[in-house]
């Protein structure tokens, strides 16, 4: 196992010590090196998935001659543009194995990285609005329990106990019948996850190279041996793609197509208010979901913009749909002022499950197709892509998500199975 370089260890004691000397002794969280001519592995994409891959290559496989190349800045893509929900309430055993593994890693990640990722296991309740939806909820709960993860079928009263401000009147457009509860689920600070992995990977000697756009691939004898970038050629023993909504574009540079369409997924936050919601709530009827951040903001998200796009903005009709869904859920939130709005670019595949595995070009590996699930799967995705790059073989958890499933027809259709809203 690789050993970390000497670095400041964050602790209450170090915070007090630095406070007493004007915070003059903190080290830079990670370096900004010039790219070397060659590495054992190059990871394209400086978001959570790419940084986690580099970290686990070093930690789990002893590969420290690794570079992460990012066209912008660390965490400036989807990792910093999501609603930070972490859950594993999926239907198929392959999906639960993947997402629950990630959830378990999240539970100890702050301690492992020596970085406060602000992981709060406040639970997620998915609310059903009819007898038919309650049957679906029961099916999901049964599947989750069979797949050995926590789930509980909630009654109407149990839902309202968790979120008493929900619209429970007789005239509610979406009446509350009950729902699915996963108590281990929660939220984390999205930026902190990226920064924590970047700092820990840098501690192992990984080069994190920002402002370095990949413009092509070096292909020799049919094998990928490196990348062409805006800062010159970089050769590599293996290359991993972890570029989320831009995965289709990057794959095109290597000469193959992926079954991916990219869409904007937008969210927004309100002004901060006093504590009024201590869980994550999602309505099956509207696809709107929300929670209250540690700063008191109400974080609101919904379905994807249904027009393919690479814009990190979203559009007003979808904003109106999301906000109307929020008002159906919490009429008392109608007086809130919305402060910020943003969008991430999500990579959606036909079965709403990720693609993890070798690409059609030897030496080039894929971590993409997460759609709206990339943030919750950052630790697992990093472990699995690192395993592929280091060994050339699938991890047991990643094997069902190989690109080959689109040829064999062994799809893992979570859009239909778990009833995910987007």
BELTAPE-V452255 format. One record per run of one state. SS is the DSSP state (h for helix, s for strand, l for the rest). FROM is the first residue (numbers start at 0). LEN is the number of residues. Records with the same first field share a line. If there is no record, write none. Layout:
SS=FROM-LEN  FROM-LEN
This chain:
l=0-11  20-17  44-3  61-4  69-8  80-4  86-6  113-6  120-3  128-2  146-5  162-15  182-3  187-2  203-3  209-4  220-2  229-2  241-2  253-6  270-9  283-5  292-5  301-14  329-1  335-2  349-5  358-3  362-1  368-9  391-7  401-3  408-5  417-5
h=11-9  47-14  77-3  92-21  130-16  155-7  189-14  243-10  315-14  330-5  377-14  398-3  404-4  413-4
s=37-7  65-4  84-2  119-1  123-5  151-4  177-5  185-2  206-3  213-7  222-7  231-10  259-11  279-4  288-4  297-4  337-12  354-4  361-1  363-5
